[in-house]
Amino acid sequence: MKDIIEKASEIKLLIFDVDGVLTDGSLFFGDDGQEYKAFHSQDGHGIKMLQKHGVRCAIITGRTSKVVEHRMRNLGIDLLYQGQENKLEGFADLLAQVQLQPEQVAYVGDDVVDLPVMRKVGLAIAVQDAHPWVVRHAHWQTPRCGGRGAARDVCEMLLEAHGVLQQELESYL
C-alpha cells in the first residue's frame, strides 16, 4: 500500500469512466429512448472534496448521454469526453489541455475498454466488481463496487495520499 500512496501523492488529475464506475453499469431506457442512470451521492461528494483540494476530475466514456452531461455539470467537472470509442484519443487530448504528464494522472475503470488508458497513467484503479483482466492490470482496487461508493473510495485514498483527508473529514464536526 505504501507504493500506492506514493503514486497517489503525485496525482493532479483523476479520470473516471462512467458506466460501471460512477454507475453500477445498468442502462435504463424509457419507451421514448430516454436514457436514465443512477449515481451514488457519496461518490459525488467525494469528487467535490477532492476538487476542493486541487485535484481536477475528468470523464472519458464510450457512450454519449445528456444525463452524464447534467451530472458532471452539477459536480463542476468540465473535462468531459463522451463518445470516445478510442479512449486513448480523448486521453491524449486531455493531457495536452491540462498540461500534465501521464504519471500525474489516475484513471478508474471497470472493463477491458479502459485498459489502454489505464496502462498509460501513473495510477490505474479498478473498481471492486471490475472485469478480472482489468483488476490484473490495476495498481489498486476499490473496496466498493462501481456506482456503490467506489469513486468515493478513490477520492478518499487520494485525499489521504495528499495529507488532507483527516482535515477534510474533521471540517464536518
C-alpha positions in Angstrom: 0.0 0.0 0.0 2.9 2.3 0.6 3.8 2.3 -3.1 0.1 3.1 -4.0 0.1 6.1 -1.6 3.4 7.4 -3.1 1.9 7.1 -6.6 -1.3 8.7 -5.4 0.5 11.7 -3.8 1.6 12.7 -7.3 -1.9 12.7 -8.8 -3.2 16.0 -10.1 -5.9 14.7 -12.4 -8.4 11.9 -11.7 -10.2 10.4 -14.7 -13.4 8.3 -14.4 -15.1 6.0 -16.8 -18.9 6.3 -16.3 -20.8 3.1 -16.8 -19.7 0.5 -14.2 -17.6 3.1 -12.3 -19.8 6.1 -11.5 -22.9 3.9 -12.1 -23.4 0.2 -11.4 -23.3 -0.4 -15.1 -27.0 -0.8 -15.6 -28.5 1.0 -18.6 -32.2 2.1 -18.3 -34.1 3.3 -21.3 -37.7 4.7 -21.4 -40.1 3.8 -24.2 -39.1 7.1 -25.8 -35.4 6.2 -25.9 -34.6 8.5 -23.0 -31.6 7.1 -21.0 -31.6 7.0 -17.2 -28.6 6.4 -14.9 -28.3 6.2 -11.1 -25.3 7.9 -9.4 -24.2 7.5 -5.8 -24.4 10.7 -3.8 -21.3 9.8 -1.7 -19.3 9.5 -4.9 -20.4 13.0 -5.9 -19.4 14.4 -2.5 -16.0 12.7 -2.7 -15.4 14.3 -6.1 -16.3 17.7 -4.7 -13.9 17.3 -1.7 -11.1 16.2 -4.0 -11.6 19.1 -6.3 -11.6 21.5 -3.3 -8.1 20.3 -2.6 -6.8 20.9 -6.1 -7.1 17.6 -7.8 -9.0 18.0 -11.1 -11.5 15.4 -12.3 -12.4 14.4 -15.8 -14.6 11.9 -17.6 -13.7 9.7 -20.6 -16.6 7.5 -21.6 -17.5 5.5 -24.7 -21.2 6.4 -24.5 -22.8 9.8 -25.0 -25.6 10.8 -22.6 -27.3 14.0 -21.7 -27.8 12.7 -18.1 -24.0 12.3 -17.8 -23.5 15.9 -19.1 -26.0 17.1 -16.5 -24.4 15.2 -13.6 -20.9 16.4 -14.5 -22.0 20.0 -14.7 -23.6 19.5 -11.2 -20.3 18.2 -9.9 -18.2 21.0 -11.6 -16.5 18.6 -14.0 -15.8 20.5 -17.2 -13.4 18.0 -18.7 -15.9 15.7 -20.3 -15.1 13.4 -23.2 -18.1 11.4 -24.3 -18.5 9.1 -27.3 -14.8 8.0 -27.1 -14.7 4.7 -28.9 -10.9 5.0 -28.7 -10.3 6.3 -25.2 -6.6 7.0 -25.9 -7.5 9.8 -28.2 -9.5 11.5 -25.5 -6.7 10.9 -23.0 -4.1 12.4 -25.3 -6.3 15.5 -25.9 -7.0 15.8 -22.2 -3.3 15.6 -21.3 -2.5 18.4 -23.8 -5.3 20.5 -22.4 -4.3 20.3 -18.8 -0.6 20.1 -19.5 0.2 17.1 -17.3 2.3 14.1 -17.6 0.7 10.6 -17.6 2.3 9.8 -14.2 0.3 12.7 -12.7 -2.9 11.1 -13.7 -5.1 8.4 -12.2 -7.8 6.5 -14.1 -10.7 4.5 -12.7 -12.1 1.8 -14.9 -14.1 -1.4 -14.8 -13.9 -3.1 -18.2 -11.4 -4.0 -20.9 -12.1 -0.9 -23.0 -10.5 1.1 -20.1 -7.2 -0.8 -20.3 -5.4 1.2 -23.0 -5.7 4.4 -20.8 -5.1 2.5 -17.5 -1.8 1.2 -18.9 -0.6 4.8 -19.6 -1.4 6.5 -16.3 0.6 6.8 -13.1 -2.1 5.2 -11.1 -4.6 2.7 -12.6 -7.6 1.8 -10.4 -10.2 -0.9 -10.9 -13.5 -0.9 -9.1 -14.3 -3.9 -6.9 -16.5 -5.6 -9.5 -14.3 -4.8 -12.5 -13.5 -7.5 -15.1 -10.7 -9.8 -13.9 -8.4 -8.7 -16.7 -8.8 -5.1 -15.6 -8.1 -6.0 -11.9 -5.0 -7.8 -13.1 -3.6 -4.7 -14.7 -4.6 -2.2 -12.0 -2.3 -0.8 -9.3 -5.2 -0.7 -6.8 -8.8 -2.0 -6.5 -11.5 -0.2 -4.6 -13.2 -1.8 -1.6 -16.7 -1.0 -3.1 -18.3 -1.7 -6.4 -18.9 0.7 -9.3 -21.8 3.0 -8.6 -21.9 1.9 -5.0 -19.2 4.1 -3.5 -16.1 3.1 -5.5 -15.5 6.7 -6.6 -15.6 7.9 -3.0 -13.1 5.2 -2.1 -10.7 6.6 -4.7 -11.3 10.2 -3.7 -10.6 9.5 0.0 -7.5 7.4 -0.9 -6.2 10.4 -2.9 -7.0 12.9 -0.2 -5.2 10.6 2.3 -2.2 10.5 0.0 -2.2 14.3 -0.3 -2.3 14.6 3.5 -5.7 16.3 3.8 -8.3 13.6 4.4 -8.4 13.9 8.2 -8.7 17.7 8.0 -11.4 17.4 5.4 -13.5 14.9 7.4 -13.0 16.9 10.7 -14.4 20.0 9.0 -17.8 18.4 9.2 -17.7 18.1 13.0 
